[in-house]
Amino acid sequence: MIKYLSIKGIYDRGSIRLLEKIKNKEIAKKTEVRILIPVKHKIGIKISDFIKKINYCSIGGDALTESEDIYNE
């Protein structure tokens, strides 16, 4: 089983600098590491993506007139 260390760092102009010292001295030089970067997501989706997701598209028409026609029937 592989154990992973969790160490805080900061990304600046293409480089990652550690904010903490590594306490475990058993880590060999040039050890391959995995870096997880939290990504902030925007709230909501674009209308074009929304149409793709619900597989529905309406072209043309006048919603107000059409809805009034329904109530007048």
Predicted model as a PDB file, atoms N, CA, C, CB and O in Angstrom, pLDDT in the B-factor column:
MODEL        1                                                                  
ATOM      1  N   MET A   1       0.840  -1.176   0.000  1.00 79.00           N  
ATOM      2  CA  MET A   1       0.000   0.000   0.000  1.00 79.00           C  
ATOM      3  C   MET A   1       0.892   1.249   0.000  1.00 79.00           C  
ATOM      4  CB  MET A   1      -0.960  -0.008   1.223  1.00 79.00           C  
ATOM      5  O   MET A   1       1.845   1.343   0.774  1.00 79.00           O  
ATOM      6  N   ILE A   2       0.575   2.183  -0.860  1.00 77.00           N  
ATOM      7  CA  ILE A   2       1.345   3.424  -0.958  1.00 77.00           C  
ATOM      8  C   ILE A   2       0.724   4.476  -0.049  1.00 77.00           C  
ATOM      9  CB  ILE A   2       1.400   3.932  -2.426  1.00 77.00           C  
ATOM     10  O   ILE A   2      -0.490   4.679  -0.059  1.00 77.00           O  
ATOM     11  N   LYS A   3       1.564   5.142   0.735  1.00 78.00           N  
ATOM     12  CA  LYS A   3       1.096   6.239   1.582  1.00 78.00           C  
ATOM     13  C   LYS A   3       1.517   7.549   0.941  1.00 78.00           C  
ATOM     14  CB  LYS A   3       1.659   6.122   3.035  1.00 78.00           C  
ATOM     15  O   LYS A   3       2.589   7.632   0.341  1.00 78.00           O  
ATOM     16  N   TYR A   4       0.691   8.560   1.063  1.00 78.00           N  
ATOM     17  CA  TYR A   4       0.978   9.867   0.481  1.00 78.00           C  
ATOM     18  C   TYR A   4       1.071  10.920   1.570  1.00 78.00           C  
ATOM     19  CB  TYR A   4      -0.096  10.254  -0.544  1.00 78.00           C  
ATOM     20  O   TYR A   4       0.339  10.874   2.559  1.00 78.00           O  
ATOM     21  N   LEU A   5       1.972  11.864   1.381  1.00 78.00           N  
ATOM     22  CA  LEU A   5       2.085  13.009   2.277  1.00 78.00           C  
ATOM     23  C   LEU A   5       1.223  14.133   1.717  1.00 78.00           C  
ATOM     24  CB  LEU A   5       3.575  13.465   2.439  1.00 78.00           C  
ATOM     25  O   LEU A   5       1.059  14.251   0.503  1.00 78.00           O  
ATOM     26  N   SER A   6       0.689  14.934   2.580  1.00 82.00           N  
ATOM     27  CA  SER A   6      -0.069  16.106   2.165  1.00 82.00           C  
ATOM     28  C   SER A   6       0.679  17.338   2.662  1.00 82.00           C  
ATOM     29  CB  SER A   6      -1.541  16.067   2.715  1.00 82.00           C  
ATOM     30  O   SER A   6       0.766  17.583   3.865  1.00 82.00           O  
ATOM     31  N   ILE A   7       1.214  18.105   1.728  1.00 83.00           N  
ATOM     32  CA  ILE A   7       2.031  19.267   2.075  1.00 83.00           C  
ATOM     33  C   ILE A   7       1.509  20.468   1.305  1.00 83.00           C  
ATOM     34  CB  ILE A   7       3.541  19.017   1.765  1.00 83.00           C  
ATOM     35  O   ILE A   7       1.244  20.374   0.107  1.00 83.00           O  
ATOM     36  N   LYS A   8       1.362  21.588   1.984  1.00 86.00           N  
ATOM     37  CA  LYS A   8       0.878  22.797   1.330  1.00 86.00           C  
ATOM     38  C   LYS A   8       1.989  23.435   0.508  1.00 86.00           C  
ATOM     39  CB  LYS A   8       0.340  23.793   2.367  1.00 86.00           C  
ATOM     40  O   LYS A   8       3.163  23.394   0.875  1.00 86.00           O  
ATOM     41  N   GLY A   9       1.587  24.027  -0.619  1.00 88.00           N  
ATOM     42  CA  GLY A   9       2.533  24.714  -1.481  1.00 88.00           C  
ATOM     43  C   GLY A   9       1.832  25.857  -2.180  1.00 88.00           C  
ATOM     44  O   GLY A   9       0.623  26.036  -2.038  1.00 88.00           O  
ATOM     45  N   ILE A  10       2.592  26.628  -2.936  1.00 89.00           N  
ATOM     46  CA  ILE A  10       2.017  27.752  -3.670  1.00 89.00           C  
ATOM     47  C   ILE A  10       2.568  27.721  -5.096  1.00 89.00           C  
ATOM     48  CB  ILE A  10       2.340  29.121  -2.965  1.00 89.00           C  
ATOM     49  O   ILE A  10       3.757  27.491  -5.316  1.00 89.00           O  
ATOM     50  N   TYR A  11       1.673  27.958  -6.059  1.00 87.00           N  
ATOM     51  CA  TYR A  11       2.048  27.987  -7.476  1.00 87.00           C  
ATOM     52  C   TYR A  11       2.254  29.433  -7.885  1.00 87.00           C  
ATOM     53  CB  TYR A  11       0.963  27.304  -8.371  1.00 87.00           C  
ATOM     54  O   TYR A  11       1.391  30.277  -7.648  1.00 87.00           O  
ATOM     55  N   ASP A  12       3.396  29.725  -8.501  1.00 88.00           N  
ATOM     56  CA  ASP A  12       3.690  31.092  -8.923  1.00 88.00           C  
ATOM     57  C   ASP A  12       4.530  31.057 -10.192  1.00 88.00           C  
ATOM     58  CB  ASP A  12       4.422  31.876  -7.801  1.00 88.00           C  
ATOM     59  O   ASP A  12       5.674  30.602 -10.176  1.00 88.00           O  
ATOM     60  N   ARG A  13       3.963  31.536 -11.280  1.00 88.00           N  
ATOM     61  CA  ARG A  13       4.668  31.667 -12.566  1.00 88.00           C  
ATOM     62  C   ARG A  13       5.370  30.377 -13.002  1.00 88.00           C  
ATOM     63  CB  ARG A  13       5.688  32.787 -12.477  1.00 88.00           C  
ATOM     64  O   ARG A  13       6.551  30.401 -13.351  1.00 88.00           O  
ATOM     65  N   GLY A  14       4.667  29.283 -12.982  1.00 87.00           N  
ATOM     66  CA  GLY A  14       5.218  28.023 -13.490  1.00 87.00           C  
ATOM     67  C   GLY A  14       5.991  27.190 -12.493  1.00 87.00           C  
ATOM     68  O   GLY A  14       6.447  26.096 -12.828  1.00 87.00           O  
ATOM     69  N   SER A  15       6.149  27.680 -11.272  1.00 88.00           N  
ATOM     70  CA  SER A  15       6.886  26.933 -10.247  1.00 88.00           C  
ATOM     71  C   SER A  15       5.991  26.688  -9.047  1.00 88.00           C  
ATOM     72  CB  SER A  15       8.166  27.690  -9.818  1.00 88.00           C  
ATOM     73  O   SER A  15       5.095  27.475  -8.743  1.00 88.00           O  
ATOM     74  N   ILE A  16       6.256  25.577  -8.372  1.00 87.00           N  
ATOM     75  CA  ILE A  16       5.533  25.262  -7.137  1.00 87.00           C  
ATOM     76  C   ILE A  16       6.546  25.309  -6.002  1.00 87.00           C  
ATOM     77  CB  ILE A  16       4.818  23.851  -7.217  1.00 87.00           C  
ATOM     78  O   ILE A  16       7.572  24.630  -6.046  1.00 87.00           O  
ATOM     79  N   ARG A  17       6.254  26.110  -4.991  1.00 87.00           N  
ATOM     80  CA  ARG A  17       7.133  26.275  -3.832  1.00 87.00           C  
ATOM     81  C   ARG A  17       6.403  25.708  -2.619  1.00 87.00           C  
ATOM     82  CB  ARG A  17       7.526  27.790  -3.609  1.00 87.00           C  
ATOM     83  O   ARG A  17       5.243  26.038  -2.373  1.00 87.00           O  
ATOM     84  N   LEU A  18       7.089  24.852  -1.862  1.00 86.00           N  
ATOM     85  CA  LEU A  18       6.483  24.273  -0.660  1.00 86.00           C  
ATOM     86  C   LEU A  18       6.396  25.312   0.441  1.00 86.00           C  
ATOM     87  CB  LEU A  18       7.285  23.055  -0.177  1.00 86.00           C  
ATOM     88  O   LEU A  18       7.311  26.114   0.627  1.00 86.00           O  
ATOM     89  N   LEU A  19       5.289  25.292   1.168  1.00 88.00           N  
ATOM     90  CA  LEU A  19       5.105  26.198   2.303  1.00 88.00           C  
ATOM     91  C   LEU A  19       5.446  25.516   3.628  1.00 88.00           C  
ATOM     92  CB  LEU A  19       3.665  26.713   2.339  1.00 88.00           C  
ATOM     93  O   LEU A  19       5.472  26.159   4.678  1.00 88.00           O  
ATOM     94  N   GLU A  20       5.706  24.217   3.568  1.00 83.00           N  
ATOM     95  CA  GLU A  20       6.049  23.460   4.768  1.00 83.00           C  
ATOM     96  C   GLU A  20       7.300  22.634   4.485  1.00 83.00           C  
ATOM     97  CB  GLU A  20       4.866  22.545   5.215  1.00 83.00           C  
ATOM     98  O   GLU A  20       7.563  22.288   3.333  1.00 83.00           O  
ATOM     99  N   LYS A  21       8.055  22.322   5.495  1.00 81.00           N  
ATOM    100  CA  LYS A  21       9.208  21.432   5.341  1.00 81.00           C  
ATOM    101  C   LYS A  21       8.732  19.991   5.452  1.00 81.00           C  
ATOM    102  CB  LYS A  21      10.307  21.738   6.407  1.00 81.00           C  
ATOM    103  O   LYS A  21       7.800  19.684   6.196  1.00 81.00           O  
ATOM    104  N   ILE A  22       9.382  19.124   4.709  1.00 79.00           N  
ATOM    105  CA  ILE A  22       9.037  17.706   4.750  1.00 79.00           C  
ATOM    106  C   ILE A  22       9.735  17.090   5.957  1.00 79.00           C  
ATOM    107  CB  ILE A  22       9.446  16.974   3.420  1.00 79.00           C  
ATOM    108  O   ILE A  22      10.961  17.129   6.064  1.00 79.00           O  
ATOM    109  N   LYS A  23       8.953  16.528   6.851  1.00 74.00           N  
ATOM    110  CA  LYS A  23       9.513  15.943   8.076  1.00 74.00           C  
ATOM    111  C   LYS A  23      10.116  14.576   7.813  1.00 74.00           C  
ATOM    112  CB  LYS A  23       8.440  15.833   9.153  1.00 74.00           C  
ATOM    113  O   LYS A  23      11.057  14.165   8.492  1.00 74.00           O  
ATOM    114  N   ASN A  24       9.573  13.868   6.827  1.00 66.00           N  
ATOM    115  CA  ASN A  24      10.042  12.520   6.526  1.00 66.00           C  
ATOM    116  C   ASN A  24      11.267  12.610   5.617  1.00 66.00           C  
ATOM    117  CB  ASN A  24       8.917  11.671   5.860  1.00 66.00           C  
ATOM    118  O   ASN A  24      11.142  12.974   4.447  1.00 66.00           O  
ATOM    119  N   LYS A  25      12.451  12.283   6.142  1.00 67.00           N  
ATOM    120  CA  LYS A  25      13.703  12.400   5.380  1.00 67.00           C  
ATOM    121  C   LYS A  25      13.946  11.180   4.480  1.00 67.00           C  
ATOM    122  CB  LYS A  25      14.886  12.579   6.340  1.00 67.00           C  
ATOM    123  O   LYS A  25      14.980  11.108   3.816  1.00 67.00           O  
ATOM    124  N   GLU A  26      13.016  10.229   4.448  1.00 72.00           N  
ATOM    125  CA  GLU A  26      13.193   9.022   3.659  1.00 72.00           C  
ATOM    126  C   GLU A  26      12.833   9.218   2.188  1.00 72.00           C  
ATOM    127  CB  GLU A  26      12.364   7.913   4.238  1.00 72.00           C  
ATOM    128  O   GLU A  26      12.918   8.269   1.409  1.00 72.00           O  
ATOM    129  N   ILE A  27      12.447  10.388   1.805  1.00 76.00           N  
ATOM    130  CA  ILE A  27      12.055  10.637   0.424  1.00 76.00           C  
ATOM    131  C   ILE A  27      13.314  10.827  -0.417  1.00 76.00           C  
ATOM    132  CB  ILE A  27      11.121  11.881   0.320  1.00 76.00           C  
ATOM    133  O   ILE A  27      14.135  11.700  -0.138  1.00 76.00           O  
ATOM    134  N   ALA A  28      13.450  10.003  -1.440  1.00 79.00           N  
ATOM    135  CA  ALA A  28      14.642  10.052  -2.293  1.00 79.00           C  
ATOM    136  C   ALA A  28      14.576  11.249  -3.231  1.00 79.00           C  
ATOM    137  CB  ALA A  28      14.787   8.749  -3.104  1.00 79.00           C  
ATOM    138  O   ALA A  28      13.496  11.753  -3.539  1.00 79.00           O  
ATOM    139  N   LYS A  29      15.738  11.696  -3.678  1.00 81.00           N  
ATOM    140  CA  LYS A  29      15.787  12.797  -4.640  1.00 81.00           C  
ATOM    141  C   LYS A  29      15.135  12.357  -5.945  1.00 81.00           C  
ATOM    142  CB  LYS A  29      17.250  13.258  -4.888  1.00 81.00           C  
ATOM    143  O   LYS A  29      15.172  11.181  -6.309  1.00 81.00           O  
ATOM    144  N   LYS A  30      14.548  13.303  -6.630  1.00 83.00           N  
ATOM    145  CA  LYS A  30      13.880  13.087  -7.919  1.00 83.00           C  
ATOM    146  C   LYS A  30      12.761  12.058  -7.828  1.00 83.00           C  
ATOM    147  CB  LYS A  30      14.890  12.645  -8.959  1.00 83.00           C  
ATOM    148  O   LYS A  30      12.506  11.324  -8.782  1.00 83.00           O  
ATOM    149  N   THR A  31      12.100  12.008  -6.684  1.00 80.00           N  
ATOM    150  CA  THR A  31      10.942  11.132  -6.530  1.00 80.00           C  
ATOM    151  C   THR A  31       9.776  11.733  -7.287  1.00 80.00           C  
ATOM    152  CB  THR A  31      10.583  10.925  -5.032  1.00 80.00           C  
ATOM    153  O   THR A  31       9.519  12.934  -7.196  1.00 80.00           O  
ATOM    154  N   GLU A  32       9.070  10.898  -8.034  1.00 81.00           N  
ATOM    155  CA  GLU A  32       7.893  11.371  -8.761  1.00 81.00           C  
ATOM    156  C   GLU A  32       6.790  11.704  -7.761  1.00 81.00           C  
ATOM    157  CB  GLU A  32       7.403  10.306  -9.790  1.00 81.00           C  
ATOM    158  O   GLU A  32       6.509  10.926  -6.850  1.00 81.00           O  
ATOM    159  N   VAL A  33       6.180  12.851  -7.937  1.00 81.00           N  
ATOM    160  CA  VAL A  33       5.123  13.281  -7.011  1.00 81.00           C  
ATOM    161  C   VAL A  33       3.842  13.561  -7.786  1.00 81.00           C  
ATOM    162  CB  VAL A  33       5.562  14.544  -6.215  1.00 81.00           C  
ATOM    163  O   VAL A  33       3.865  13.756  -9.001  1.00 81.00           O  
ATOM    164  N   ARG A  34       2.739  13.578  -7.074  1.00 82.00           N  
ATOM    165  CA  ARG A  34       1.440  13.914  -7.650  1.00 82.00           C  
ATOM    166  C   ARG A  34       0.961  15.193  -6.984  1.00 82.00           C  
ATOM    167  CB  ARG A  34       0.402  12.749  -7.463  1.00 82.00           C  
ATOM    168  O   ARG A  34       0.910  15.283  -5.757  1.00 82.00           O  
ATOM    169  N   ILE A  35       0.612  16.172  -7.791  1.00 83.00           N  
ATOM    170  CA  ILE A  35       0.184  17.471  -7.269  1.00 83.00           C  
ATOM    171  C   ILE A  35      -1.292  17.649  -7.563  1.00 83.00           C  
ATOM    172  CB  ILE A  35       1.016  18.634  -7.887  1.00 83.00           C  
ATOM    173  O   ILE A  35      -1.718  17.531  -8.712  1.00 83.00           O  
ATOM    174  N   LEU A  36      -2.071  17.931  -6.541  1.00 82.00           N  
ATOM    175  CA  LEU A  36      -3.501  18.176  -6.687  1.00 82.00           C  
ATOM    176  C   LEU A  36      -3.757  19.658  -6.497  1.00 82.00           C  
ATOM    177  CB  LEU A  36      -4.328  17.333  -5.674  1.00 82.00           C  
ATOM    178  O   LEU A  36      -3.411  20.227  -5.462  1.00 82.00           O  
ATOM    179  N   ILE A  37      -4.361  20.282  -7.491  1.00 82.00           N  
ATOM    180  CA  ILE A  37      -4.620  21.718  -7.440  1.00 82.00           C  
ATOM    181  C   ILE A  37      -6.124  21.935  -7.381  1.00 82.00           C  
ATOM    182  CB  ILE A  37      -3.997  22.453  -8.668  1.00 82.00           C  
ATOM    183  O   ILE A  37      -6.840  21.500  -8.283  1.00 82.00           O  
ATOM    184  N   PRO A  38      -6.624  22.602  -6.333  1.00 80.00           N  
ATOM    185  CA  PRO A  38      -8.058  22.874  -6.261  1.00 80.00           C  
ATOM    186  C   PRO A  38      -8.463  23.877  -7.340  1.00 80.00           C  
ATOM    187  CB  PRO A  38      -8.441  23.405  -4.863  1.00 80.00           C  
ATOM    188  O   PRO A  38      -7.775  24.873  -7.563  1.00 80.00           O  
ATOM    189  N   VAL A  39      -9.568  23.609  -7.995  1.00 77.00           N  
ATOM    190  CA  VAL A  39     -10.043  24.474  -9.075  1.00 77.00           C  
ATOM    191  C   VAL A  39     -11.409  25.031  -8.684  1.00 77.00           C  
ATOM    192  CB  VAL A  39     -10.122  23.696 -10.433  1.00 77.00           C  
ATOM    193  O   VAL A  39     -12.309  24.287  -8.295  1.00 77.00           O  
ATOM    194  N   LYS A  40     -11.548  26.346  -8.794  1.00 76.00           N  
ATOM    195  CA  LYS A  40     -12.832  26.975  -8.494  1.00 76.00           C  
ATOM    196  C   LYS A  40     -13.706  26.903  -9.736  1.00 76.00           C  
ATOM    197  CB  LYS A  40     -12.646  28.454  -8.026  1.00 76.00           C  
ATOM    198  O   LYS A  40     -13.267  27.234 -10.837  1.00 76.00           O  
ATOM    199  N   HIS A  41     -14.943  26.468  -9.550  1.00 71.00           N  
ATOM    200  CA  HIS A  41     -15.884  26.367 -10.656  1.00 71.00           C  
ATOM    201  C   HIS A  41     -16.843  27.545 -10.629  1.00 71.00           C  
ATOM    202  CB  HIS A  41     -16.658  25.040 -10.597  1.00 71.00           C  
ATOM    203  O   HIS A  41     -17.262  28.002  -9.566  1.00 71.00           O  
ATOM    204  N   LYS A  42     -17.181  28.024 -11.813  1.00 71.00           N  
ATOM    205  CA  LYS A  42     -18.185  29.069 -11.900  1.00 71.00           C  
ATOM    206  C   LYS A  42     -19.555  28.443 -11.648  1.00 71.00           C  
ATOM    207  CB  LYS A  42     -18.136  29.785 -13.286  1.00 71.00           C  
ATOM    208  O   LYS A  42     -19.795  27.288 -11.998  1.00 71.00           O  
ATOM    209  N   ILE A  43     -20.438  29.213 -11.043  1.00 74.00           N  
ATOM    210  CA  ILE A  43     -21.784  28.720 -10.779  1.00 74.00           C  
ATOM    211  C   ILE A  43     -22.612  28.879 -12.043  1.00 74.00           C  
ATOM    212  CB  ILE A  43     -22.439  29.472  -9.583  1.00 74.00           C  
ATOM    213  O   ILE A  43     -22.576  29.928 -12.686  1.00 74.00           O  
ATOM    214  N   GLY A  44     -23.355  27.843 -12.398  1.00 74.00           N  
ATOM    215  CA  GLY A  44     -24.206  27.886 -13.580  1.00 74.00           C  
ATOM    216  C   GLY A  44     -23.490  27.343 -14.808  1.00 74.00           C  
ATOM    217  O   GLY A  44     -22.290  27.068 -14.781  1.00 74.00           O  
ATOM    218  N   ILE A  45     -24.246  27.196 -15.872  1.00 72.00           N  
ATOM    219  CA  ILE A  45     -23.679  26.723 -17.126  1.00 72.00           C  
ATOM    220  C   ILE A  45     -24.131  27.630 -18.251  1.00 72.00           C  
ATOM    221  CB  ILE A  45     -24.087  25.262 -17.404  1.00 72.00           C  
ATOM    222  O   ILE A  45     -25.144  28.321 -18.143  1.00 72.00           O  
ATOM    223  N   LYS A  46     -23.356  27.620 -19.348  1.00 76.00           N  
ATOM    224  CA  LYS A  46     -23.727  28.408 -20.509  1.00 76.00           C  
ATOM    225  C   LYS A  46     -24.984  27.819 -21.136  1.00 76.00           C  
ATOM    226  CB  LYS A  46     -22.572  28.461 -21.534  1.00 76.00           C  
ATOM    227  O   LYS A  46     -25.224  26.615 -21.042  1.00 76.00           O  
ATOM    228  N   ILE A  47     -25.786  28.669 -21.777  1.00 73.00           N  
ATOM    229  CA  ILE A  47     -27.035  28.206 -22.373  1.00 73.00           C  
ATOM    230  C   ILE A  47     -26.769  27.159 -23.445  1.00 73.00           C  
ATOM    231  CB  ILE A  47     -27.814  29.382 -22.966  1.00 73.00           C  
ATOM    232  O   ILE A  47     -27.569  26.236 -23.600  1.00 73.00           O  
ATOM    233  N   SER A  48     -25.689  27.269 -24.181  1.00 74.00           N  
ATOM    234  CA  SER A  48     -25.390  26.269 -25.217  1.00 74.00           C  
ATOM    235  C   SER A  48     -25.137  24.894 -24.585  1.00 74.00           C  
ATOM    236  CB  SER A  48     -24.158  26.707 -26.055  1.00 74.00           C  
ATOM    237  O   SER A  48     -25.547  23.871 -25.134  1.00 74.00           O  
ATOM    238  N   ASP A  49     -24.462  24.873 -23.433  1.00 74.00           N  
ATOM    239  CA  ASP A  49     -24.240  23.615 -22.730  1.00 74.00           C  
ATOM    240  C   ASP A  49     -25.537  23.086 -22.136  1.00 74.00           C  
ATOM    241  CB  ASP A  49     -23.193  23.794 -21.633  1.00 74.00           C  
ATOM    242  O   ASP A  49     -25.752  21.875 -22.096  1.00 74.00           O  
ATOM    243  N   PHE A  50     -26.400  23.984 -21.675  1.00 71.00           N  
ATOM    244  CA  PHE A  50     -27.682  23.589 -21.103  1.00 71.00           C  
ATOM    245  C   PHE A  50     -28.527  22.873 -22.157  1.00 71.00           C  
ATOM    246  CB  PHE A  50     -28.435  24.821 -20.547  1.00 71.00           C  
ATOM    247  O   PHE A  50     -29.136  21.841 -21.873  1.00 71.00           O  
ATOM    248  N   ILE A  51     -28.562  23.423 -23.378  1.00 66.00           N  
ATOM    249  CA  ILE A  51     -29.345  22.821 -24.452  1.00 66.00           C  
ATOM    250  C   ILE A  51     -28.801  21.430 -24.778  1.00 66.00           C  
ATOM    251  CB  ILE A  51     -29.328  23.720 -25.711  1.00 66.00           C  
ATOM    252  O   ILE A  51     -29.578  20.510 -25.034  1.00 66.00           O  
ATOM    253  N   LYS A  52     -27.480  21.266 -24.772  1.00 69.00           N  
ATOM    254  CA  LYS A  52     -26.884  19.961 -25.042  1.00 69.00           C  
ATOM    255  C   LYS A  52     -27.250  18.960 -23.957  1.00 69.00           C  
ATOM    256  CB  LYS A  52     -25.364  20.081 -25.155  1.00 69.00           C  
ATOM    257  O   LYS A  52     -27.525  17.795 -24.242  1.00 69.00           O  
ATOM    258  N   LYS A  53     -27.253  19.425 -22.703  1.00 67.00           N  
ATOM    259  CA  LYS A  53     -27.514  18.518 -21.592  1.00 67.00           C  
ATOM    260  C   LYS A  53     -28.952  18.028 -21.563  1.00 67.00           C  
ATOM    261  CB  LYS A  53     -27.187  19.194 -20.291  1.00 67.00           C  
ATOM    262  O   LYS A  53     -29.196  16.862 -21.253  1.00 67.00           O  
ATOM    263  N   ILE A  54     -29.900  18.883 -21.876  1.00 69.00           N  
ATOM    264  CA  ILE A  54     -31.295  18.457 -21.793  1.00 69.00           C  
ATOM    265  C   ILE A  54     -31.826  17.951 -23.123  1.00 69.00           C  
ATOM    266  CB  ILE A  54     -32.155  19.597 -21.306  1.00 69.00           C  
ATOM    267  O   ILE A  54     -32.968  17.500 -23.210  1.00 69.00           O  
ATOM    268  N   ASN A  55     -30.984  18.026 -24.181  1.00 60.00           N  
ATOM    269  CA  ASN A  55     -31.349  17.529 -25.498  1.00 60.00           C  
ATOM    270  C   ASN A  55     -32.659  18.164 -25.970  1.00 60.00           C  
ATOM    271  CB  ASN A  55     -31.473  16.000 -25.475  1.00 60.00           C  
ATOM    272  O   ASN A  55     -33.542  17.471 -26.476  1.00 60.00           O  
ATOM    273  N   TYR A  56     -32.778  19.458 -25.807  1.00 57.00           N  
ATOM    274  CA  TYR A  56     -33.986  20.185 -26.178  1.00 57.00           C  
ATOM    275  C   TYR A  56     -33.587  21.514 -26.779  1.00 57.00           C  
ATOM    276  CB  TYR A  56     -34.922  20.389 -24.959  1.00 57.00           C  
ATOM    277  O   TYR A  56     -32.699  22.198 -26.269  1.00 57.00           O  
ATOM    278  N   CYS A  57     -34.237  21.872 -27.849  1.00 55.00           N  
ATOM    279  CA  CYS A  57     -33.929  23.148 -28.481  1.00 55.00           C  
ATOM    280  C   CYS A  57     -35.201  23.675 -29.126  1.00 55.00           C  
ATOM    281  CB  CYS A  57     -32.782  23.003 -29.531  1.00 55.00           C  
ATOM    282  O   CYS A  57     -35.930  22.924 -29.774  1.00 55.00           O  
ATOM    283  N   SER A  58     -35.466  24.944 -28.953  1.00 58.00           N  
ATOM    284  CA  SER A  58     -36.630  25.573 -29.557  1.00 58.00           C  
ATOM    285  C   SER A  58     -36.147  26.624 -30.532  1.00 58.00           C  
ATOM    286  CB  SER A  58     -37.565  26.193 -28.482  1.00 58.00           C  
ATOM    287  O   SER A  58     -35.299  27.451 -30.196  1.00 58.00           O  
ATOM    288  N   ILE A  59     -36.683  26.593 -31.735  1.00 60.00           N  
ATOM    289  CA  ILE A  59     -36.273  27.557 -32.750  1.00 60.00           C  
ATOM    290  C   ILE A  59     -37.474  28.417 -33.111  1.00 60.00           C  
ATOM    291  CB  ILE A  59     -35.697  26.844 -34.011  1.00 60.00           C  
ATOM    292  O   ILE A  59     -38.523  27.914 -33.513  1.00 60.00           O  
ATOM    293  N   GLY A  60     -37.298  29.723 -32.959  1.00 62.00           N  
ATOM    294  CA  GLY A  60     -38.354  30.664 -33.351  1.00 62.00           C  
ATOM    295  C   GLY A  60     -39.557  30.592 -32.433  1.00 62.00           C  
ATOM    296  O   GLY A  60     -39.496  30.010 -31.350  1.00 62.00           O  
ATOM    297  N   GLY A  61     -40.659  31.195 -32.881  1.00 65.00           N  
ATOM    298  CA  GLY A  61     -41.889  31.177 -32.099  1.00 65.00           C  
ATOM    299  C   GLY A  61     -42.008  32.374 -31.198  1.00 65.00           C  
ATOM    300  O   GLY A  61     -41.033  33.079 -30.938  1.00 65.00           O  
ATOM    301  N   ASP A  62     -43.203  32.595 -30.727  1.00 71.00           N  
ATOM    302  CA  ASP A  62     -43.492  33.700 -29.810  1.00 71.00           C  
ATOM    303  C   ASP A  62     -44.146  33.083 -28.581  1.00 71.00           C  
ATOM    304  CB  ASP A  62     -44.423  34.803 -30.478  1.00 71.00           C  
ATOM    305  O   ASP A  62     -45.327  32.737 -28.609  1.00 71.00           O  
ATOM    306  N   ALA A  63     -43.394  32.949 -27.524  1.00 71.00           N  
ATOM    307  CA  ALA A  63     -43.876  32.256 -26.332  1.00 71.00           C  
ATOM    308  C   ALA A  63     -45.107  32.918 -25.745  1.00 71.00           C  
ATOM    309  CB  ALA A  63     -42.786  32.194 -25.289  1.00 71.00           C  
ATOM    310  O   ALA A  63     -46.028  32.226 -25.311  1.00 71.00           O  
ATOM    311  N   LEU A  64     -45.146  34.239 -25.721  1.00 71.00           N  
ATOM    312  CA  LEU A  64     -46.281  34.934 -25.135  1.00 71.00           C  
ATOM    313  C   LEU A  64     -47.557  34.663 -25.929  1.00 71.00           C  
ATOM    314  CB  LEU A  64     -46.006  36.436 -25.068  1.00 71.00           C  
ATOM    315  O   LEU A  64     -48.596  34.351 -25.347  1.00 71.00           O  
ATOM    316  N   THR A  65     -47.483  34.780 -27.233  1.00 75.00           N  
ATOM    317  CA  THR A  65     -48.657  34.526 -28.087  1.00 75.00           C  
ATOM    318  C   THR A  65     -49.106  33.082 -27.971  1.00 75.00           C  
ATOM    319  CB  THR A  65     -48.346  34.860 -29.555  1.00 75.00           C  
ATOM    320  O   THR A  65     -50.299  32.801 -27.857  1.00 75.00           O  
ATOM    321  N   GLU A  66     -48.146  32.168 -28.002  1.00 73.00           N  
ATOM    322  CA  GLU A  66     -48.472  30.742 -27.923  1.00 73.00           C  
ATOM    323  C   GLU A  66     -49.108  30.403 -26.583  1.00 73.00           C  
ATOM    324  CB  GLU A  66     -47.215  29.889 -28.138  1.00 73.00           C  
ATOM    325  O   GLU A  66     -50.066  29.631 -26.538  1.00 73.00           O  
ATOM    326  N   SER A  67     -48.597  30.961 -25.489  1.00 72.00           N  
ATOM    327  CA  SER A  67     -49.180  30.645 -24.172  1.00 72.00           C  
ATOM    328  C   SER A  67     -50.581  31.256 -24.039  1.00 72.00           C  
ATOM    329  CB  SER A  67     -48.259  31.166 -23.031  1.00 72.00           C  
ATOM    330  O   SER A  67     -51.456  30.650 -23.420  1.00 72.00           O  
ATOM    331  N   GLU A  68     -50.808  32.453 -24.612  1.00 75.00           N  
ATOM    332  CA  GLU A  68     -52.140  33.050 -24.592  1.00 75.00           C  
ATOM    333  C   GLU A  68     -53.110  32.196 -25.398  1.00 75.00           C  
ATOM    334  CB  GLU A  68     -52.102  34.487 -25.145  1.00 75.00           C  
ATOM    335  O   GLU A  68     -54.263  32.038 -24.998  1.00 75.00           O  
ATOM    336  N   ASP A  69     -52.666  31.642 -26.528  1.00 73.00           N  
ATOM    337  CA  ASP A  69     -53.514  30.774 -27.344  1.00 73.00           C  
ATOM    338  C   ASP A  69     -53.944  29.542 -26.572  1.00 73.00           C  
ATOM    339  CB  ASP A  69     -52.786  30.362 -28.616  1.00 73.00           C  
ATOM    340  O   ASP A  69     -55.077  29.080 -26.712  1.00 73.00           O  
ATOM    341  N   ILE A  70     -53.042  29.006 -25.755  1.00 74.00           N  
ATOM    342  CA  ILE A  70     -53.377  27.819 -24.955  1.00 74.00           C  
ATOM    343  C   ILE A  70     -54.478  28.157 -23.962  1.00 74.00           C  
ATOM    344  CB  ILE A  70     -52.126  27.281 -24.210  1.00 74.00           C  
ATOM    345  O   ILE A  70     -55.435  27.396 -23.815  1.00 74.00           O  
ATOM    346  N   TYR A  71     -54.353  29.298 -23.273  1.00 73.00           N  
ATOM    347  CA  TYR A  71     -55.357  29.686 -22.278  1.00 73.00           C  
ATOM    348  C   TYR A  71     -56.680  30.083 -22.919  1.00 73.00           C  
ATOM    349  CB  TYR A  71     -54.837  30.832 -21.434  1.00 73.00           C  
ATOM    350  O   TYR A  71     -57.722  29.962 -22.275  1.00 73.00           O  
ATOM    351  N   ASN A  72     -56.678  30.552 -24.159  1.00 75.00           N  
ATOM    352  CA  ASN A  72     -57.893  30.975 -24.817  1.00 75.00           C  
ATOM    353  C   ASN A  72     -58.659  29.819 -25.430  1.00 75.00           C  
ATOM    354  CB  ASN A  72     -57.574  31.981 -25.867  1.00 75.00           C  
ATOM    355  O   ASN A  72     -59.806  30.003 -25.836  1.00 75.00           O  
ATOM    356  N   GLU A  73     -58.075  28.642 -25.513  1.00 68.00           N  
ATOM    357  CA  GLU A  73     -58.775  27.496 -26.112  1.00 68.00           C  
ATOM    358  C   GLU A  73     -59.856  26.967 -25.225  1.00 68.00           C  
ATOM    359  CB  GLU A  73     -57.811  26.392 -26.425  1.00 68.00           C  
ATOM    360  O   GLU A  73     -60.535  26.006 -25.587  1.00 68.00           O  
TER     361      GLU A  73                                                      
ENDMDL                                                                          
END                                                                             
